[in-house]
Structures are given as C-alpha cells and as structure tokens.
C-alpha cells in the first residue's frame, strides 16, 4: 500500500474518520501521519522528510497529545 494514490471526493473530516489512529488532523487542510513527525517547535511540525507544516491553533494540542501517546507505545 506504500506509495499508492487514490482519488475520491470526500471531506477531510470524513477521511480523518476512515484513516487509522496514527493519522491526525493538524490544520483545516492537512492530515498527517504521526509516525513521520520529527519534531514540533511552536506551531511548526517538522516531518521526517524535512517538510514543515504550520499546525492550526485549533489542532495543535491534539497533535501534541497524539504524538506523546504514540511515543509512549
């Protein structure tokens, strides 16, 4: 399933419900895989591939909580 792409018209909220728990909403326009989060500095999320994503204020606390829970597994 790695590196496969799918096209489907659903809302991001609906997609978030369908994805496994390691996928979390970090912005109104983005869902990330918590497995690939390298660090969080302020509201910036640094991904393992070097990508920087600005987390929305509404989602940042949840992203931090999920990252901590994942790290403790």
PDB file of N, CA, C and O in Angstrom:
ATOM      1  N   UNK A   1       0.815  -1.189   0.000  1.00  0.00           N
ATOM      2  CA  UNK A   1       0.000   0.000   0.000  1.00  0.00           C
ATOM      3  C   UNK A   1       0.862   1.257   0.000  1.00  0.00           C
ATOM      4  O   UNK A   1       0.346   2.355  -0.212  1.00  0.00           O
ATOM      5  N   UNK A   2       2.151   1.118   0.232  1.00  0.00           N
ATOM      6  CA  UNK A   2       3.052   2.260   0.247  1.00  0.00           C
ATOM      7  C   UNK A   2       3.157   2.866  -1.150  1.00  0.00           C
ATOM      8  O   UNK A   2       3.224   2.149  -2.148  1.00  0.00           O
ATOM      9  N   UNK A   3       3.170   4.197  -1.203  1.00  0.00           N
ATOM     10  CA  UNK A   3       3.322   4.958  -2.445  1.00  0.00           C
ATOM     11  C   UNK A   3       2.168   4.773  -3.420  1.00  0.00           C
ATOM     12  O   UNK A   3       2.350   4.909  -4.630  1.00  0.00           O
ATOM     13  N   UNK A   4       1.002   4.467  -2.913  1.00  0.00           N
ATOM     14  CA  UNK A   4      -0.166   4.358  -3.786  1.00  0.00           C
ATOM     15  C   UNK A   4      -1.015   5.609  -3.611  1.00  0.00           C
ATOM     16  O   UNK A   4      -1.037   6.204  -2.534  1.00  0.00           O
ATOM     17  N   UNK A   5      -1.709   6.004  -4.663  1.00  0.00           N
ATOM     18  CA  UNK A   5      -2.568   7.178  -4.615  1.00  0.00           C
ATOM     19  C   UNK A   5      -3.993   6.778  -4.965  1.00  0.00           C
ATOM     20  O   UNK A   5      -4.225   5.932  -5.828  1.00  0.00           O
ATOM     21  N   UNK A   6      -4.940   7.402  -4.281  1.00  0.00           N
ATOM     22  CA  UNK A   6      -6.350   7.144  -4.525  1.00  0.00           C
ATOM     23  C   UNK A   6      -7.054   8.477  -4.727  1.00  0.00           C
ATOM     24  O   UNK A   6      -6.698   9.473  -4.098  1.00  0.00           O
ATOM     25  N   UNK A   7      -8.041   8.495  -5.591  1.00  0.00           N
ATOM     26  CA  UNK A   7      -8.831   9.701  -5.817  1.00  0.00           C
ATOM     27  C   UNK A   7     -10.268   9.420  -5.403  1.00  0.00           C
ATOM     28  O   UNK A   7     -10.896   8.474  -5.878  1.00  0.00           O
ATOM     29  N   UNK A   8     -10.770  10.255  -4.514  1.00  0.00           N
ATOM     30  CA  UNK A   8     -12.135  10.089  -4.033  1.00  0.00           C
ATOM     31  C   UNK A   8     -12.602  11.440  -3.510  1.00  0.00           C
ATOM     32  O   UNK A   8     -11.822  12.180  -2.911  1.00  0.00           O
ATOM     33  N   UNK A   9     -13.851  11.757  -3.732  1.00  0.00           N
ATOM     34  CA  UNK A   9     -14.388  13.027  -3.256  1.00  0.00           C
ATOM     35  C   UNK A   9     -15.089  12.825  -1.917  1.00  0.00           C
ATOM     36  O   UNK A   9     -16.251  12.425  -1.857  1.00  0.00           O
ATOM     37  N   UNK A  10     -14.359  13.110  -0.859  1.00  0.00           N
ATOM     38  CA  UNK A  10     -14.929  13.097   0.489  1.00  0.00           C
ATOM     39  C   UNK A  10     -14.317  14.266   1.256  1.00  0.00           C
ATOM     40  O   UNK A  10     -13.243  14.759   0.913  1.00  0.00           O
ATOM     41  N   UNK A  11     -15.010  14.691   2.284  1.00  0.00           N
ATOM     42  CA  UNK A  11     -14.472  15.784   3.091  1.00  0.00           C
ATOM     43  C   UNK A  11     -13.263  15.289   3.874  1.00  0.00           C
ATOM     44  O   UNK A  11     -13.101  14.090   4.102  1.00  0.00           O
ATOM     45  N   UNK A  12     -12.434  16.215   4.275  1.00  0.00           N
ATOM     46  CA  UNK A  12     -11.259  15.852   5.061  1.00  0.00           C
ATOM     47  C   UNK A  12     -11.686  15.263   6.407  1.00  0.00           C
ATOM     48  O   UNK A  12     -11.026  14.367   6.932  1.00  0.00           O
ATOM     49  N   UNK A  13     -12.778  15.763   6.956  1.00  0.00           N
ATOM     50  CA  UNK A  13     -13.304  15.217   8.205  1.00  0.00           C
ATOM     51  C   UNK A  13     -13.711  13.764   8.052  1.00  0.00           C
ATOM     52  O   UNK A  13     -13.451  12.947   8.936  1.00  0.00           O
ATOM     53  N   UNK A  14     -14.346  13.436   6.941  1.00  0.00           N
ATOM     54  CA  UNK A  14     -14.741  12.050   6.672  1.00  0.00           C
ATOM     55  C   UNK A  14     -13.509  11.175   6.459  1.00  0.00           C
ATOM     56  O   UNK A  14     -13.455  10.045   6.943  1.00  0.00           O
ATOM     57  N   UNK A  15     -12.537  11.692   5.745  1.00  0.00           N
ATOM     58  CA  UNK A  15     -11.308  10.939   5.518  1.00  0.00           C
ATOM     59  C   UNK A  15     -10.591  10.678   6.837  1.00  0.00           C
ATOM     60  O   UNK A  15     -10.050   9.594   7.057  1.00  0.00           O
ATOM     61  N   UNK A  16     -10.592  11.676   7.709  1.00  0.00           N
ATOM     62  CA  UNK A  16      -9.957  11.529   9.022  1.00  0.00           C
ATOM     63  C   UNK A  16     -10.591  10.380   9.811  1.00  0.00           C
ATOM     64  O   UNK A  16      -9.890   9.633  10.493  1.00  0.00           O
ATOM     65  N   UNK A  17     -11.898  10.241   9.718  1.00  0.00           N
ATOM     66  CA  UNK A  17     -12.605   9.154  10.411  1.00  0.00           C
ATOM     67  C   UNK A  17     -12.232   7.784   9.846  1.00  0.00           C
ATOM     68  O   UNK A  17     -12.195   6.796  10.580  1.00  0.00           O
ATOM     69  N   UNK A  18     -11.960   7.724   8.556  1.00  0.00           N
ATOM     70  CA  UNK A  18     -11.658   6.451   7.889  1.00  0.00           C
ATOM     71  C   UNK A  18     -10.220   5.976   8.101  1.00  0.00           C
ATOM     72  O   UNK A  18      -9.939   4.780   8.023  1.00  0.00           O
ATOM     73  N   UNK A  19      -9.328   6.901   8.365  1.00  0.00           N
ATOM     74  CA  UNK A  19      -7.907   6.558   8.478  1.00  0.00           C
ATOM     75  C   UNK A  19      -7.582   5.935   9.834  1.00  0.00           C
ATOM     76  O   UNK A  19      -8.311   6.144  10.803  1.00  0.00           O
ATOM     77  N   UNK A  20      -6.493   5.171   9.906  1.00  0.00           N
ATOM     78  CA  UNK A  20      -6.051   4.594  11.184  1.00  0.00           C
ATOM     79  C   UNK A  20      -5.697   5.697  12.188  1.00  0.00           C
ATOM     80  O   UNK A  20      -5.488   6.844  11.794  1.00  0.00           O
ATOM     81  N   UNK A  21      -5.630   5.359  13.472  1.00  0.00           N
ATOM     82  CA  UNK A  21      -5.408   6.365  14.518  1.00  0.00           C
ATOM     83  C   UNK A  21      -4.100   7.152  14.419  1.00  0.00           C
ATOM     84  O   UNK A  21      -4.005   8.244  14.978  1.00  0.00           O
ATOM     85  N   UNK A  22      -3.091   6.626  13.724  1.00  0.00           N
ATOM     86  CA  UNK A  22      -1.837   7.375  13.645  1.00  0.00           C
ATOM     87  C   UNK A  22      -1.935   8.580  12.714  1.00  0.00           C
ATOM     88  O   UNK A  22      -0.992   9.368  12.636  1.00  0.00           O
ATOM     89  N   UNK A  23      -3.044   8.739  12.012  1.00  0.00           N
ATOM     90  CA  UNK A  23      -3.264   9.912  11.175  1.00  0.00           C
ATOM     91  C   UNK A  23      -4.066  10.929  11.974  1.00  0.00           C
ATOM     92  O   UNK A  23      -5.143  10.617  12.484  1.00  0.00           O
ATOM     93  N   UNK A  24      -3.539  12.147  12.081  1.00  0.00           N
ATOM     94  CA  UNK A  24      -4.204  13.179  12.871  1.00  0.00           C
ATOM     95  C   UNK A  24      -4.338  14.464  12.072  1.00  0.00           C
ATOM     96  O   UNK A  24      -3.505  14.781  11.222  1.00  0.00           O
ATOM     97  N   UNK A  25      -5.387  15.183  12.360  1.00  0.00           N
ATOM     98  CA  UNK A  25      -5.639  16.466  11.718  1.00  0.00           C
ATOM     99  C   UNK A  25      -4.771  17.507  12.396  1.00  0.00           C
ATOM    100  O   UNK A  25      -4.789  17.621  13.621  1.00  0.00           O
ATOM    101  N   UNK A  26      -4.011  18.266  11.624  1.00  0.00           N
ATOM    102  CA  UNK A  26      -3.151  19.299  12.198  1.00  0.00           C
ATOM    103  C   UNK A  26      -3.511  20.699  11.701  1.00  0.00           C
ATOM    104  O   UNK A  26      -2.965  21.697  12.173  1.00  0.00           O
ATOM    105  N   UNK A  27      -4.425  20.757  10.756  1.00  0.00           N
ATOM    106  CA  UNK A  27      -4.799  22.024  10.124  1.00  0.00           C
ATOM    107  C   UNK A  27      -6.116  21.761   9.409  1.00  0.00           C
ATOM    108  O   UNK A  27      -6.447  20.607   9.138  1.00  0.00           O
ATOM    109  N   UNK A  28      -6.861  22.793   9.103  1.00  0.00           N
ATOM    110  CA  UNK A  28      -8.134  22.565   8.409  1.00  0.00           C
ATOM    111  C   UNK A  28      -7.932  21.919   7.043  1.00  0.00           C
ATOM    112  O   UNK A  28      -8.862  21.340   6.482  1.00  0.00           O
ATOM    113  N   UNK A  29      -6.712  22.019   6.505  1.00  0.00           N
ATOM    114  CA  UNK A  29      -6.426  21.465   5.183  1.00  0.00           C
ATOM    115  C   UNK A  29      -5.495  20.266   5.175  1.00  0.00           C
ATOM    116  O   UNK A  29      -5.209  19.725   4.107  1.00  0.00           O
ATOM    117  N   UNK A  30      -5.009  19.829   6.349  1.00  0.00           N
ATOM    118  CA  UNK A  30      -3.999  18.771   6.385  1.00  0.00           C
ATOM    119  C   UNK A  30      -4.301  17.688   7.407  1.00  0.00           C
ATOM    120  O   UNK A  30      -4.798  17.957   8.501  1.00  0.00           O
ATOM    121  N   UNK A  31      -3.988  16.463   7.025  1.00  0.00           N
ATOM    122  CA  UNK A  31      -3.939  15.322   7.938  1.00  0.00           C
ATOM    123  C   UNK A  31      -2.525  14.762   7.804  1.00  0.00           C
ATOM    124  O   UNK A  31      -2.020  14.597   6.693  1.00  0.00           O
ATOM    125  N   UNK A  32      -1.887  14.470   8.939  1.00  0.00           N
ATOM    126  CA  UNK A  32      -0.518  13.947   8.897  1.00  0.00           C
ATOM    127  C   UNK A  32      -0.449  12.572   9.546  1.00  0.00           C
ATOM    128  O   UNK A  32      -1.297  12.203  10.358  1.00  0.00           O
ATOM    129  N   UNK A  33       0.577  11.830   9.169  1.00  0.00           N
ATOM    130  CA  UNK A  33       0.862  10.544   9.794  1.00  0.00           C
ATOM    131  C   UNK A  33       1.838  10.818  10.933  1.00  0.00           C
ATOM    132  O   UNK A  33       2.983  11.204  10.698  1.00  0.00           O
ATOM    133  N   UNK A  34       1.385  10.620  12.153  1.00  0.00           N
ATOM    134  CA  UNK A  34       2.165  10.940  13.347  1.00  0.00           C
ATOM    135  C   UNK A  34       3.480  10.157  13.394  1.00  0.00           C
ATOM    136  O   UNK A  34       4.436  10.584  14.043  1.00  0.00           O
ATOM    137  N   UNK A  35       3.526   9.028  12.715  1.00  0.00           N
ATOM    138  CA  UNK A  35       4.737   8.200  12.670  1.00  0.00           C
ATOM    139  C   UNK A  35       5.911   8.977  12.076  1.00  0.00           C
ATOM    140  O   UNK A  35       7.060   8.749  12.457  1.00  0.00           O
ATOM    141  N   UNK A  36       5.634   9.882  11.158  1.00  0.00           N
ATOM    142  CA  UNK A  36       6.682  10.603  10.448  1.00  0.00           C
ATOM    143  C   UNK A  36       6.939  12.008  10.985  1.00  0.00           C
ATOM    144  O   UNK A  36       7.637  12.794  10.343  1.00  0.00           O
ATOM    145  N   UNK A  37       6.387  12.335  12.149  1.00  0.00           N
ATOM    146  CA  UNK A  37       6.668  13.632  12.767  1.00  0.00           C
ATOM    147  C   UNK A  37       8.037  13.564  13.425  1.00  0.00           C
ATOM    148  O   UNK A  37       8.298  12.687  14.249  1.00  0.00           O
ATOM    149  N   UNK A  38       8.900  14.486  13.059  1.00  0.00           N
ATOM    150  CA  UNK A  38      10.247  14.544  13.631  1.00  0.00           C
ATOM    151  C   UNK A  38      10.246  15.390  14.897  1.00  0.00           C
ATOM    152  O   UNK A  38      10.797  14.984  15.921  1.00  0.00           O
ATOM    153  N   UNK A  39       9.623  16.575  14.827  1.00  0.00           N
ATOM    154  CA  UNK A  39       9.555  17.446  15.997  1.00  0.00           C
ATOM    155  C   UNK A  39       8.461  18.488  15.802  1.00  0.00           C
ATOM    156  O   UNK A  39       7.961  18.706  14.699  1.00  0.00           O
ATOM    157  N   UNK A  40       8.109  19.124  16.921  1.00  0.00           N
ATOM    158  CA  UNK A  40       7.165  20.235  16.894  1.00  0.00           C
ATOM    159  C   UNK A  40       7.828  21.387  17.632  1.00  0.00           C
ATOM    160  O   UNK A  40       8.233  21.249  18.786  1.00  0.00           O
ATOM    161  N   UNK A  41       7.934  22.518  16.958  1.00  0.00           N
ATOM    162  CA  UNK A  41       8.507  23.720  17.554  1.00  0.00           C
ATOM    163  C   UNK A  41       7.490  24.835  17.376  1.00  0.00           C
ATOM    164  O   UNK A  41       7.222  25.275  16.258  1.00  0.00           O
ATOM    165  N   UNK A  42       6.932  25.283  18.481  1.00  0.00           N
ATOM    166  CA  UNK A  42       5.869  26.273  18.397  1.00  0.00           C
ATOM    167  C   UNK A  42       4.694  25.660  17.661  1.00  0.00           C
ATOM    168  O   UNK A  42       4.177  24.620  18.068  1.00  0.00           O
ATOM    169  N   UNK A  43       4.274  26.292  16.589  1.00  0.00           N
ATOM    170  CA  UNK A  43       3.176  25.736  15.797  1.00  0.00           C
ATOM    171  C   UNK A  43       3.671  25.059  14.519  1.00  0.00           C
ATOM    172  O   UNK A  43       2.869  24.685  13.664  1.00  0.00           O
ATOM    173  N   UNK A  44       4.989  24.902  14.387  1.00  0.00           N
ATOM    174  CA  UNK A  44       5.554  24.232  13.213  1.00  0.00           C
ATOM    175  C   UNK A  44       5.776  22.755  13.493  1.00  0.00           C
ATOM    176  O   UNK A  44       6.367  22.380  14.506  1.00  0.00           O
ATOM    177  N   UNK A  45       5.296  21.928  12.585  1.00  0.00           N
ATOM    178  CA  UNK A  45       5.515  20.487  12.667  1.00  0.00           C
ATOM    179  C   UNK A  45       6.552  20.140  11.611  1.00  0.00           C
ATOM    180  O   UNK A  45       6.362  20.415  10.426  1.00  0.00           O
ATOM    181  N   UNK A  46       7.647  19.535  12.049  1.00  0.00           N
ATOM    182  CA  UNK A  46       8.710  19.116  11.140  1.00  0.00           C
ATOM    183  C   UNK A  46       8.555  17.625  10.884  1.00  0.00           C
ATOM    184  O   UNK A  46       8.558  16.819  11.814  1.00  0.00           O
ATOM    185  N   UNK A  47       8.419  17.271   9.619  1.00  0.00           N
ATOM    186  CA  UNK A  47       8.249  15.881   9.242  1.00  0.00           C
ATOM    187  C   UNK A  47       9.615  15.258   8.944  1.00  0.00           C
ATOM    188  O   UNK A  47      10.592  15.969   8.711  1.00  0.00           O
ATOM    189  N   UNK A  48       9.672  13.935   8.954  1.00  0.00           N
ATOM    190  CA  UNK A  48      10.924  13.200   8.745  1.00  0.00           C
ATOM    191  C   UNK A  48      11.584  13.529   7.408  1.00  0.00           C
ATOM    192  O   UNK A  48      12.808  13.458   7.293  1.00  0.00           O
ATOM    193  N   UNK A  49      10.794  13.886   6.402  1.00  0.00           N
ATOM    194  CA  UNK A  49      11.369  14.197   5.088  1.00  0.00           C
ATOM    195  C   UNK A  49      11.782  15.661   4.948  1.00  0.00           C
ATOM    196  O   UNK A  49      12.184  16.091   3.867  1.00  0.00           O
ATOM    197  N   UNK A  50      11.683  16.433   6.041  1.00  0.00           N
ATOM    198  CA  UNK A  50      12.075  17.838   6.014  1.00  0.00           C
ATOM    199  C   UNK A  50      10.935  18.807   5.778  1.00  0.00           C
ATOM    200  O   UNK A  50      11.126  20.018   5.889  1.00  0.00           O
ATOM    201  N   UNK A  51       9.769  18.310   5.459  1.00  0.00           N
ATOM    202  CA  UNK A  51       8.609  19.163   5.237  1.00  0.00           C
ATOM    203  C   UNK A  51       8.227  19.869   6.532  1.00  0.00           C
ATOM    204  O   UNK A  51       8.234  19.262   7.603  1.00  0.00           O
ATOM    205  N   UNK A  52       7.892  21.156   6.430  1.00  0.00           N
ATOM    206  CA  UNK A  52       7.402  21.920   7.577  1.00  0.00           C
ATOM    207  C   UNK A  52       5.931  22.217   7.357  1.00  0.00           C
ATOM    208  O   UNK A  52       5.531  22.657   6.279  1.00  0.00           O
ATOM    209  N   UNK A  53       5.137  21.976   8.372  1.00  0.00           N
ATOM    210  CA  UNK A  53       3.699  22.214   8.290  1.00  0.00           C
ATOM    211  C   UNK A  53       3.302  23.108   9.452  1.00  0.00           C
ATOM    212  O   UNK A  53       3.676  22.850  10.596  1.00  0.00           O
ATOM    213  N   UNK A  54       2.551  24.151   9.163  1.00  0.00           N
ATOM    214  CA  UNK A  54       2.047  25.016  10.221  1.00  0.00           C
ATOM    215  C   UNK A  54       0.765  24.391  10.753  1.00  0.00           C
ATOM    216  O   UNK A  54      -0.199  24.201  10.012  1.00  0.00           O
ATOM    217  N   UNK A  55       0.763  24.075  12.039  1.00  0.00           N
ATOM    218  CA  UNK A  55      -0.421  23.486  12.661  1.00  0.00           C
ATOM    219  C   UNK A  55      -1.401  24.598  13.018  1.00  0.00           C
ATOM    220  O   UNK A  55      -1.007  25.677  13.463  1.00  0.00           O
ATOM    221  N   UNK A  56      -2.667  24.316  12.817  1.00  0.00           N
ATOM    222  CA  UNK A  56      -3.691  25.263  13.216  1.00  0.00           C
ATOM    223  C   UNK A  56      -3.817  25.301  14.732  1.00  0.00           C
ATOM    224  O   UNK A  56      -3.657  24.274  15.392  1.00  0.00           O
ATOM    225  N   UNK A  57      -4.103  26.474  15.290  1.00  0.00           N
ATOM    226  CA  UNK A  57      -4.241  26.610  16.746  1.00  0.00           C
ATOM    227  C   UNK A  57      -5.261  25.639  17.310  1.00  0.00           C
ATOM    228  O   UNK A  57      -5.087  25.094  18.400  1.00  0.00           O
ATOM    229  N   UNK A  58      -6.311  25.435  16.565  1.00  0.00           N
ATOM    230  CA  UNK A  58      -7.396  24.546  16.979  1.00  0.00           C
ATOM    231  C   UNK A  58      -6.930  23.090  17.114  1.00  0.00           C
ATOM    232  O   UNK A  58      -7.499  22.340  17.907  1.00  0.00           O
ATOM    233  N   UNK A  59      -5.922  22.684  16.368  1.00  0.00           N
ATOM    234  CA  UNK A  59      -5.498  21.284  16.299  1.00  0.00           C
ATOM    235  C   UNK A  59      -4.196  20.977  17.039  1.00  0.00           C
ATOM    236  O   UNK A  59      -3.901  19.810  17.294  1.00  0.00           O
ATOM    237  N   UNK A  60      -3.424  21.985  17.385  1.00  0.00           N
ATOM    238  CA  UNK A  60      -2.074  21.781  17.910  1.00  0.00           C
ATOM    239  C   UNK A  60      -2.043  20.948  19.192  1.00  0.00           C
ATOM    240  O   UNK A  60      -1.198  20.062  19.323  1.00  0.00           O
ATOM    241  N   UNK A  61      -2.930  21.209  20.124  1.00  0.00           N
ATOM    242  CA  UNK A  61      -2.943  20.451  21.384  1.00  0.00           C
ATOM    243  C   UNK A  61      -3.207  18.974  21.124  1.00  0.00           C
ATOM    244  O   UNK A  61      -2.584  18.114  21.747  1.00  0.00           O
ATOM    245  N   UNK A  62      -4.124  18.672  20.209  1.00  0.00           N
ATOM    246  CA  UNK A  62      -4.421  17.273  19.878  1.00  0.00           C
ATOM    247  C   UNK A  62      -3.231  16.589  19.209  1.00  0.00           C
ATOM    248  O   UNK A  62      -2.950  15.422  19.479  1.00  0.00           O
ATOM    249  N   UNK A  63      -2.540  17.306  18.347  1.00  0.00           N
ATOM    250  CA  UNK A  63      -1.367  16.735  17.679  1.00  0.00           C
ATOM    251  C   UNK A  63      -0.304  16.392  18.719  1.00  0.00           C
ATOM    252  O   UNK A  63       0.281  15.310  18.681  1.00  0.00           O
ATOM    253  N   UNK A  64      -0.056  17.309  19.643  1.00  0.00           N
ATOM    254  CA  UNK A  64       0.934  17.059  20.704  1.00  0.00           C
ATOM    255  C   UNK A  64       0.528  15.857  21.555  1.00  0.00           C
ATOM    256  O   UNK A  64       1.365  15.018  21.888  1.00  0.00           O
ATOM    257  N   UNK A  65      -0.741  15.778  21.903  1.00  0.00           N
ATOM    258  CA  UNK A  65      -1.242  14.670  22.718  1.00  0.00           C
ATOM    259  C   UNK A  65      -1.074  13.339  21.993  1.00  0.00           C
ATOM    260  O   UNK A  65      -0.628  12.361  22.595  1.00  0.00           O
ATOM    261  N   UNK A  66      -1.422  13.290  20.718  1.00  0.00           N
ATOM    262  CA  UNK A  66      -1.295  12.059  19.936  1.00  0.00           C
ATOM    263  C   UNK A  66       0.167  11.663  19.744  1.00  0.00           C
ATOM    264  O   UNK A  66       0.502  10.478  19.774  1.00  0.00           O
ATOM    265  N   UNK A  67       1.031  12.648  19.548  1.00  0.00           N
ATOM    266  CA  UNK A  67       2.459  12.364  19.392  1.00  0.00           C
ATOM    267  C   UNK A  67       3.026  11.774  20.682  1.00  0.00           C
ATOM    268  O   UNK A  67       3.803  10.820  20.641  1.00  0.00           O
ATOM    269  N   UNK A  68       2.645  12.335  21.815  1.00  0.00           N
ATOM    270  CA  UNK A  68       3.103  11.820  23.104  1.00  0.00           C
ATOM    271  C   UNK A  68       2.598  10.399  23.328  1.00  0.00           C
ATOM    272  O   UNK A  68       3.351   9.533  23.773  1.00  0.00           O
ATOM    273  N   UNK A  69       1.330  10.159  23.023  1.00  0.00           N
ATOM    274  CA  UNK A  69       0.753   8.817  23.178  1.00  0.00           C
ATOM    275  C   UNK A  69       1.466   7.819  22.271  1.00  0.00           C
ATOM    276  O   UNK A  69       1.737   6.690  22.679  1.00  0.00           O
ATOM    277  N   UNK A  70       1.767   8.227  21.055  1.00  0.00           N
ATOM    278  CA  UNK A  70       2.464   7.344  20.120  1.00  0.00           C
ATOM    279  C   UNK A  70       3.874   7.036  20.616  1.00  0.00           C
ATOM    280  O   UNK A  70       4.332   5.896  20.527  1.00  0.00           O
ATOM    281  N   UNK A  71       4.556   8.043  21.134  1.00  0.00           N
ATOM    282  CA  UNK A  71       5.934   7.868  21.609  1.00  0.00           C
ATOM    283  C   UNK A  71       5.995   6.936  22.816  1.00  0.00           C
ATOM    284  O   UNK A  71       7.013   6.281  23.041  1.00  0.00           O
ATOM    285  N   UNK A  72       4.923   6.871  23.587  1.00  0.00           N
ATOM    286  CA  UNK A  72       4.896   6.029  24.784  1.00  0.00           C
ATOM    287  C   UNK A  72       4.551   4.579  24.483  1.00  0.00           C
ATOM    288  O   UNK A  72       4.619   3.735  25.376  1.00  0.00           O
ATOM    289  N   UNK A  73       4.187   4.276  23.258  1.00  0.00           N
ATOM    290  CA  UNK A  73       3.837   2.893  22.890  1.00  0.00           C
ATOM    291  C   UNK A  73       5.067   2.040  22.766  1.00  0.00           C
ATOM    292  O   UNK A  73       4.966   0.851  22.464  1.00  0.00           O
TER     293      UNK A  73
END
